[in-house]
Amino acid sequence: MRVSLGAAAALAASASATSLADVCTVSNVRSALPSNGTLVGISMIPSAVTASAVYNATAGMGSTETYTYCNVTVTYEHTGKGDSVVIKYAFPKPSDFKKRFYVAGGGGFSLSSDATGGLEYGAVSGATSAGYDAFTYAYDDVVLYGNGSINWDATYMFGYQALGEMTKIGKVLTQGFYGMSSSAKVYTYYEGCSDGGREGMSQVQRFGEEYDGAITGAPAFRFGQQQVLHVFPATAEQTLDYYPPPCELAKIVNATITACDPLDGRTDGVISRTDLCKLKFNLTSIIGEEYYCAAETSTSLGFGFSKRADGTSTSTTPEQSGKVTAEGVKVAQTIYDGLHNSQDERAYLSWQIGSELSDASTQWNNASSSWEIDIPSTGGEYVTKFIQLLDLSNLSNLDNVTYDTLVEWMNIGMVRYMDSLQTTLPDLTPFQASGGKLLHYHGESDPSIPAASSVHYWQSVRAIMYPNLSAQESLEKLADWYQFYLIPGAAHCGTNTLQPGPYPENNMQTMIDWVENGVKPSRLNATVSSGTYEGETQMLCQWPTRPLWKSNSTFKCVDDEASIESWTYSFPAFKLPVY
């Protein structure tokens, strides 16, 4: 890759360098750039390189640690296209570098804008503008040029291309920057949750041979189905013509948690087995229970699917009291059962019983003194911009919207964005064949992205990649490189205020040990952060085994066929397979 004596000299100089000042120069970065033609379709722009040393600065999202590193920007275009993509990289000082490259996921409709997330691991890391200034704009800000006109360049870059290109360029740049040979190993890792989890899956699926390890939490894949699902609870309320007070829904959820908590063998405020809750608990038993919530005023910044600040709203909720109604239970049960079309064919899976019913929240109308439908913008904006192709931030109403309408929207989204946002390719052979390791996790009581979504993808990969092996053989083969864990009681990419359960805190160390030291995990380390058992360490069960407490201090990971069946879905409402 080094084609000139000047570049070779620069390489030799950087190889013997011992300080950041020696390597953190524009000339060293330029000499390390991949030569045009070596990465097909990518043309670097050397004149745009910048490099500056940063000393004792905090780095990483929310970190209080300080690091010394080289802040670099490089720019490239797609050959012959005339566009411009800017990438920020953070290079650890040479004494801190551990031959690693790290990619951090974003969230919502945003790629990560922080290039320093890898410094704590001794890794080079980066962040990309994706060609649409992703440092400033969220993807949903730019998905449409105007009504009816999709920005496909931004769609593919956000979908998977930008991170893949950032990684390919970054690995070559890392080798040259530190004076490594072009054949030297740079361990490459990905970590992210929510859409960051989807972004990670996009890399495993599209650029699998580039990554040694990927940690993907609660991936927002199956975009067409997942985003429309956010509109399903409001549609159920309209269809059933009942708009429950938020306090009634909260009572239904909390009463379910209380009733199902002991089914896993320990009473600790956590439903560790939502499958047992689903199989054994009847929501109708809550009818007639009293609820009460005091009046409150709250301010919401909106969901994190956009960097814009215009989603801020303030609302006043009146005092609420009453008894749980049959109508309220019917709404909750319909939501937990999942979307079906008018022929009663299943269209999609849903949240686990006991999950907070966030998308079903209603809003108070002072004028009419009644509760009304409240359409979550997470789903409403997707329908207006991505399905109807109208530059609107939410649906204004659900007039004439039926369950069949939702299924139609899901199908349009699945087909339209099949090769960009759907992110459900189940054949991961390039990743597996190159030695990649995948650690996939999901909060079992996630109220945003259903935990069953991740289960279904794991099942799809297993079926596609090992179709001719016995059940046990396929499990063993898959666990060698792809492990999936449900986190009891956990919410969306974090702990749950309603259930004080465990949450994994050192996934990267687990992954590094697996990739670099050959220490294959069989359980996932997690810590209880609140409640009676605060500080307790739990080694989570690897799917498809499930936890069953034998005492207040010990649980086993058991096989349970009825449990697995309750997590298994097919979707006859669609003619195409849904992986």
C-alpha angles and dihedrals in degrees: 000000000000107000105171138058088235091056091047091051091049090050092052091049093051091046091061095039118120102180136059091239090062095057104026096086134116091237093054092049092048091051090051096052115114109258113250109266096032093088103044114233095013124103116186121216105216094185090065096058118122129183131180134164119240118199129203096342129152113254138184127042109304094349122146094193119105126224140183113224147144115261108212134178125193130179132208140171132211103257112270094357101095095219125131130227120184121202126192117207131187114207117195116230108271095256090056097045114111099182093263137131119200132197119195123204126230129216140239108357093334132098115216112278093191115096096183103070095106098055094090088059095047088253136136109238137181150195127209137213087213089214094285099073095262088179088072107020133052116227093249087060090063106027091105127048085196138319109326096005119105120206096226094176090060091042095057093041092052092040096059115305102085096055092044092052092044089054096047092049092041096054093053090044091051093053092051096041093058096036096250121153117260089248095050116119119254109186106224124204138180126200130177147125136216106001083355085061090050090048088053092051088049089057094047089049100042106025100022096143090060096061132071096186137011128189111196123181126194093336116213091219126138083058097182093057099033098053095045088048088070088067094049099084093052089047090051091053091050092046092049091041094228125116107191120210108251089242091059091052090047090052091051091051096045093045089051091052091050093049097044099039095089094048091085091057100261132072104220106129092266130107098217090171111044087166090064089047090052092048099042111026126079116204091209088075087074094061110118097022113134125244135188134182126175121233116269144176117220138181121213127197090198128240118315097249092109136036091218118109098215093096093076113122138168121212137180119217117197126224110284129202137152142094128297108264132214087241092055092050090048090055092050094046092049091053094047090047091059136226119318128173125237090274088058091248114149114249101176147353123254145208119300117261109268093034115129110265094227097153091053094062113132128208130231119243109206093193095056096026090228142111116257140188117282114197112210110234089220088074101022095057091048090055095047098043105028102032107025090030092223121140094238127127097219146357110272093212144342097242110161091359112141134172087266089056090055091050090051091051090049092051093048091050094046094051098038095050099028093124098037119030104011091077097187105125102146099193105089096167097130091053094044095043092052091054099259121163124212125200110188124181138172135185106246093218096042107156094195109042112024115241089226088066089069092043090054093052092049089051090050093052091048093049095046098043100039106028096145101044127095117258093259094044093051091049092053094046093049095046089057089073111000120052126175128197132188113210111218114238095353122141129210109327092327150039122311123240088207097051121036096213135146126282129192114247107173105046094137093056089049090051094046090051090050096047103035102028103029093239102149112201121227096180132026121240114235136167130213107233102190146009132045094329098042111159094021115140116223124188100214122224119255112236132285089034116080133209122256118178115227093184137351089279106034135056133174130216105238137185113238118177094192089052094052091047090056089057094048121096142174124194111217091168087079126062093206120070114261109213 
